[in-house]
Amino acid sequence: MHNKVSYDSFADVYDLLMQDIDYDAWTAYLQTFLQKAPRTVRKVTDAGCGTGSLSIRLADKGYSVTAMDLSEEMLAVAAERAREAGLQIAFARQDISQLILGRCDALICGCDVINYLSPVQVQEFIRRAYEGLARGGVLLFDISSAYKLQQILGNQIYYEDREELSYFWRNTLHSDRVEMELTFFLKRGALYERRDERQTQYIHAWEQLLDRLRAAGFEAEAYAFGSEAAPEAHSDRILFAAYKPKERYKA
């Protein structure tokens, strides 16, 4: 999906794990910031698109969407969903740590995409995003906050037994990241198929990300996710809205 982990074995359980997310509300929330861009947003790139839940909804609202992911299996699922919905979306395999962005009005990275980038990779991602966006364009991304990774997810073990699958999830907290080990047992008829995943989410202080966005030239703000209020100490998810000025200057 977003870093060296390809997530290919994860694609068929991803939607089961994310089924409680209200993607319609998420899309509407993103639209409030797309509509504030200095230019009219028509072309949108969804980087780290996963199985296309946001991409499809954005395309359905009339945006011209290009969707990217590192996982070929995720892209295959997303493309099939788009076909079933009768929507035209351009899909491309790309690692966002080496982002190559065709000129677009908006770049969206939803659901922790940036947490999968190290601080050095984030710096390069921001630079490439700024260069690739059209003047007046917008970069929107969210992160799991430092509070969430350190105080809620770090050094925890989770287990859930569902009808379709069961899983164990063990986290190990380090100073700059959380290492996640996941084991899934996916029901296949009378038997269960085991899948193992290892993921890393990096801890990013939202204030530092905001500074980096502004240093790159963006006019940027951070918000407690789902609102237009500033993040609080216990905000678990934070949205960044970064607008590239129409004028040719770089702070």
C-alpha positions as MATLAB code, in Angstrom:
seq = 'MHNKVSYDSFADVYDLLMQDIDYDAWTAYLQTFLQKAPRTVRKVTDAGCGTGSLSIRLADKGYSVTAMDLSEEMLAVAAERAREAGLQIAFARQDISQLILGRCDALICGCDVINYLSPVQVQEFIRRAYEGLARGGVLLFDISSAYKLQQILGNQIYYEDREELSYFWRNTLHSDRVEMELTFFLKRGALYERRDERQTQYIHAWEQLLDRLRAAGFEAEAYAFGSEAAPEAHSDRILFAAYKPKERYKA';
ca = [
       0.000    0.000    0.000;
       2.302    2.771    1.150;
       5.857    1.595    1.897;
       8.039   -1.471    1.351;
       5.173   -3.689    2.468;
       3.164   -4.529   -0.648;
       0.001   -5.543    1.235;
      -0.868   -8.060   -1.497;
      -1.912  -10.730    1.011;
      -3.814   -8.049    2.942;
      -6.136   -6.877    0.169;
      -8.813   -9.515    0.633;
      -9.239   -8.758    4.341;
      -8.723   -5.001    4.201;
     -12.359   -4.149    3.549;
     -13.538   -6.498    6.284;
     -11.378   -4.620    8.783;
     -12.503   -1.226    7.480;
     -16.217   -1.996    7.133;
     -17.208    0.261   10.058;
     -15.769    3.392    8.419;
     -18.306    5.846    7.030;
     -16.611    6.626    3.722;
     -19.529    8.789    2.585;
     -18.993   11.103    5.558;
     -15.214   10.989    5.012;
     -15.637   12.034    1.382;
     -18.017   14.849    2.309;
     -15.497   16.061    4.888;
     -12.713   16.134    2.301;
     -14.956   18.022   -0.085;
     -15.279   20.914    2.354;
     -11.534   21.482    1.933;
     -11.438   20.778   -1.797;
     -14.000   23.535   -2.249;
     -11.747   26.012   -0.418;
      -8.882   25.603   -2.872;
      -7.797   28.792   -4.714;
      -8.485   26.984   -8.008;
     -11.496   24.914   -9.025;
     -10.673   21.289   -8.257;
     -11.419   18.962  -11.147;
      -8.487   16.548  -11.323;
      -7.833   14.592   -8.112;
      -5.090   12.074   -7.363;
      -5.798    9.571   -4.571;
      -2.401    8.229   -3.461;
      -2.404    5.079   -1.371;
      -5.930    4.375   -2.577;
      -6.208    0.841   -1.202;
      -9.343   -0.839   -2.522;
     -10.687    2.455   -3.842;
     -13.327    3.405   -1.276;
     -12.505    7.124   -1.449;
     -11.524    7.131   -5.132;
     -14.867    5.711   -6.213;
     -16.858    8.167   -4.132;
     -14.858   11.114   -5.444;
     -15.328    9.959   -9.031;
     -19.024    9.519   -8.374;
     -19.156   13.174   -7.321;
     -17.798   14.241  -10.701;
     -14.064   14.570  -10.093;
     -11.587   13.207  -12.630;
      -9.688   10.717  -10.452;
      -6.320    9.037  -10.749;
      -5.766    6.410   -8.047;
      -2.373    5.064   -6.991;
      -1.214    2.255   -4.739;
       1.855    0.075   -4.348;
      -0.166   -3.137   -4.106;
      -1.200   -4.687   -7.413;
      -3.883   -6.701   -5.639;
      -5.367   -3.608   -3.999;
      -5.440   -1.890   -7.393;
      -7.113   -4.901   -8.992;
      -9.861   -4.853   -6.377;
     -10.299   -1.081   -6.752;
     -10.439   -1.311  -10.562;
     -13.087   -4.030  -10.436;
     -15.185   -1.960   -8.037;
     -14.909    1.063  -10.330;
     -16.029   -1.032  -13.313;
     -18.987   -2.364  -11.353;
     -19.953    1.221  -10.459;
     -19.628    2.333  -14.093;
     -16.938    4.871  -13.215;
     -13.812    5.760  -15.190;
     -10.799    5.979  -12.878;
      -7.164    5.828  -13.985;
      -5.230    3.383  -11.798;
      -1.446    3.313  -11.460;
       1.019    1.349   -9.352;
       3.308    3.712   -7.491;
       5.203    3.977   -4.214;
       4.337    7.378   -2.772;
       7.724    7.628   -1.068;
       8.943    8.238   -4.639;
       5.881   10.165   -5.774;
       5.664   11.164   -9.414;
       2.621   13.373   -9.652;
       1.014   14.282  -12.936;
      -0.326   17.828  -12.847;
      -3.533   17.786  -10.815;
      -5.666   20.123   -8.734;
      -5.722   18.005   -5.570;
      -3.702   15.231   -3.985;
      -5.402   13.127   -1.307;
      -3.713   10.586    0.961;
      -6.329    9.074    3.248;
      -6.317    6.743    6.217;
      -2.771    6.819    7.630;
      -0.886    6.805    4.327;
       1.649    9.303    5.694;
       2.229    7.207    8.839;
       3.881    4.626    6.594;
       6.565    7.138    5.587;
       9.649    7.861    7.648;
      10.422   11.514    8.483;
      12.953   11.658    5.633;
      10.420   10.182    3.216;
       7.755   12.634    4.369;
      10.064   15.539    3.629;
      10.601   14.268    0.084;
       6.895   13.508   -0.349;
       5.953   17.082    0.586;
       8.534   18.499   -1.833;
       7.257   16.341   -4.685;
       3.628   17.107   -3.870;
       4.296   20.846   -3.934;
       6.102   20.616   -7.268;
       3.461   18.390   -8.854;
       0.314   20.227   -7.806;
      -1.097   22.934  -10.026;
      -0.895   26.446   -8.598;
      -3.868   26.940   -6.332;
      -4.108   23.175   -5.765;
      -4.528   21.380   -2.451;
      -2.876   18.514   -0.594;
      -5.095   16.703    1.919;
      -3.865   13.939    4.190;
      -4.581   12.550    7.630;
      -2.448   10.767   10.206;
      -2.920    8.670   13.281;
      -1.608   11.085   15.885;
       1.396   10.623   18.147;
      -1.072   10.337   21.031;
      -2.920    7.475   19.330;
       0.198    5.533   18.387;
       1.952    6.041   21.713;
      -0.924    5.913   24.191;
      -3.605    3.802   22.495;
      -1.961    1.394   20.035;
       1.599    1.112   21.333;
       2.560   -2.149   23.110;
      -0.982   -3.496   22.853;
      -2.369   -6.853   21.797;
      -5.757   -7.112   20.085;
      -7.845  -10.120   19.179;
     -11.171  -10.393   17.406;
     -13.206  -13.380   16.285;
     -15.647  -12.621   13.451;
     -17.669  -14.923   11.280;
     -15.549  -14.221    8.194;
     -12.170  -14.036    9.908;
     -10.290  -13.980   13.190;
      -7.141  -12.018   13.833;
      -4.383  -11.331   16.346;
      -2.699   -7.932   16.301;
       0.404   -7.215   18.387;
       2.117   -3.805   18.509;
       5.591   -2.907   19.706;
       6.232    0.753   20.491;
       9.595    2.340   19.685;
      10.640    5.945   20.109;
       9.774    6.889   16.525;
       7.422    4.148   15.306;
       5.068    1.290   16.090;
       5.849   -2.147   14.671;
       2.673   -4.114   13.978;
       2.433   -7.884   13.605;
      -0.900   -9.179   12.347;
      -2.056  -12.760   11.878;
      -5.360  -13.386   10.115;
      -7.373  -16.577    9.867;
      -9.700  -16.125    6.898;
     -12.617  -18.543    6.583;
     -12.511  -20.658    3.427;
     -15.466  -23.005    3.595;
     -14.963  -25.346    6.545;
     -11.290  -24.375    6.878;
      -9.323  -21.221    7.686;
      -6.469  -19.747    5.662;
      -3.686  -18.057    7.621;
      -2.207  -14.741    6.492;
       0.647  -12.893    8.237;
       1.482   -9.203    7.903;
       4.152   -6.916    9.334;
       3.632   -3.177    9.143;
       5.366   -0.079   10.476;
       3.669    3.203   11.287;
       5.899    6.165   12.056;
       5.070    8.665   14.781;
       4.810   12.212   13.447;
       4.222   15.256   15.626;
       1.519   17.241   13.874;
       3.222   20.549   14.668;
       6.369   19.419   12.853;
       4.396   18.265    9.824;
       2.667   21.630    9.702;
       6.035   23.400    9.852;
       7.335   21.246    7.002;
       4.321   21.964    4.828;
       4.678   25.703    5.372;
       8.437   25.609    4.773;
       7.775   23.926    1.424;
       5.556   26.823    0.393;
       2.091   25.592    1.307;
      -0.486   27.634    3.175;
      -1.369   24.891    5.617;
      -3.489   24.154    8.679;
      -4.130   21.076   10.826;
      -7.500   19.997   12.196;
      -8.927   17.466   14.609;
     -10.341   14.979   12.121;
     -14.004   15.457   11.323;
     -13.958   19.101   12.370;
     -12.488   22.447   11.427;
     -11.068   22.954   14.913;
      -7.395   22.790   15.847;
      -6.045   19.454   17.107;
      -6.225   18.806   20.839;
      -3.931   16.802   23.087;
      -6.100   13.680   22.772;
      -7.019   13.983   19.093;
      -6.434   10.528   17.642;
      -6.639   11.492   13.971;
      -5.492   14.769   12.413;
      -6.214   16.166    8.968;
      -3.849   18.493    7.124;
      -5.121   20.873    4.459;
      -2.250   22.448    2.502;
      -2.911   24.871   -0.344;
      -0.360   25.789   -2.988;
      -0.591   29.553   -3.619;
      -1.560   30.736   -7.081;
       1.355   33.157   -7.070;
       4.848   31.968   -7.941;
       6.629   32.101   -4.617;
       8.040   29.689   -2.102;
       8.263   30.501    1.603;
];
